[in-house]
Amino acid sequence: MSLIHRYESNGYHIVLDINSGSVHVVDEVTYDVLPLLEAQIEEEKQQAKAPRQGDAPVHNDEPIYEALSGRYSREEVASSLEECRTLIEQGMLFTEDIYQDAIEAYEGARQTVVKALCLHIAHDCNLACRYCFAEEGEYHGRRALMSFEVGKKALDFLVKNSGARKNLEVDFFGGEPLLNWQVVKDLVAYGRSLEEPYNKKFRFTLTTNGVLLNDEVMEFCNREMGNVVLSIDGRKEVHDRMRPFRKGAGSYDLVVPKYIEFARQRNQERYYVRGTFTHHNLDFSKDVLHLADLGFKQISVEPVVAAESEDYAIRREDIPKILEEYDLLAKEMIKREKEGRGFNFFHFMIDLTGGPCVYKRLSGCGSGTEYLAVTPWGDFYPCHQFVGEESFCMGNVDEGILRTDIKESFGHCNVYTKEACRDCFARFYCSGGCAANAWHFSGDINGNYGIGCELQRKRVECAIMIKAALAEGSEG
Amino acid sequence: KHIVTLNTKNLQTTVKKGCGECQTSVGNQE
């Protein structure tokens, strides 16, 4: 298993030092030197050498010179090797993976608190989106709206089970939350009333299909919601094909003007227009750019996750086209950024200089331990994607968490418990992926969803390439 | 001459310094 990931993208030769997170843009000679150097390091390790002369190791570089003699001069290879070895000494190249023991000790010792709840405020919807995992909002069950009493108990549970943590997050989700709007407002007011006495600060968020969006909703959200997610798939024909009303009419013309106004009122911040692409619009970069051309600055268009039997599901044979689209999108984003009309694309956002510690990167999203979904009748699930799967029901707002075994299984789920993740270069950016996707496709939360993994790896490559291109543009 | 480093980073330094204060979510996550 290599300790680096090398790839070419948009004319750049990029090297990710997997275990340190350092990223290097290299020339061709270095790109070709690196695998030979890694083989040399591996060989020296196995023979428990390099030979030393005084304090300095002496490496036998002749095989490397020999292998590259047809392409590069000896001087070029020598100076490249020297730079590589400087980076190795600085801990930014061929860094070892020292994390497995650390994460196991961490997970054994940590006491998790609940940080976030997803309130299924309405298991009902006024649209009939064809790909909806909630099946017109009902989640394989019955239509239902969350009562204020159930929501109140959920917030009380969150306050009580969040320990000393101050910042708490509550997402209003569905179905369509605006079908139960008064309860949303009442729960926000109740949450605010808990802040001072319990030293808490709530960050409320809302996802909506836009049908019932109006001035009053926008005004309230602008005051109270830290983030709003506005569902739209892109071009009108794409959106209307997948997001019709129950009688078949499309919803694009109704929601777009409202979204444009909402984003303007929020100063193009603290929102996402969020779409889903499917087998039917594999040219989804056009949908992303359509949303950008409408003026939106915070955009996410994400691959549908569906059983292969669905006509709209992403298939393995779709992958090359999707990877090509990500490349097209990345290049266009660089162009627009340089022209002063850039936008954010959720899946290309990456922080190469900051980002969280290695424990967070390895332990993942927090589902089942720090994050729970609450049904309209008050049952707890590990996350919104598990709602309706009865074997994952963890408890309820009256009795608390009853299935501590489920909590523990999610708490011990990390990159090293997932066979497919251990050798993946993207593991520190993806954190083992989505437990629900893994379970739906492999029957095990420690499994993986292969198509999703391939797309994720490509997105990480594109995100890093964009950083490289923009860094180059800002030099001088 | 051969290498431009985009970030001087080493995740190993974060092994010692797990506070658990982060939000639920990872790659772009105070």
Interface residues (C-beta under 8 A of the other chain):
Chain A: N19 S20 G21 S22 V23 H24 V25 V26 D27 V29 T30 S79 S80 E83 C84 L87 Q90 G91 M92 T95 I98 Y99 A102 Y106 R110 T112 V113 K115 A116 R165 N167 E169 M349 I350 D351 L352 T353 G355 P356 C357 V358 Y359 K360 R361 G364 C365 G366 S367 E370 Y371 F428 Y429 C430 S431 V460 A463 I464 K467 A468 A471 E472
Chain B: K1 H2 I3 V4 T5 L6 N7 T8 K9 N10 L11 Q12 T14 V15 K17 G18 C19 G20 E21 C22 Q23 T24 S25 V26 G27 N28 Q29
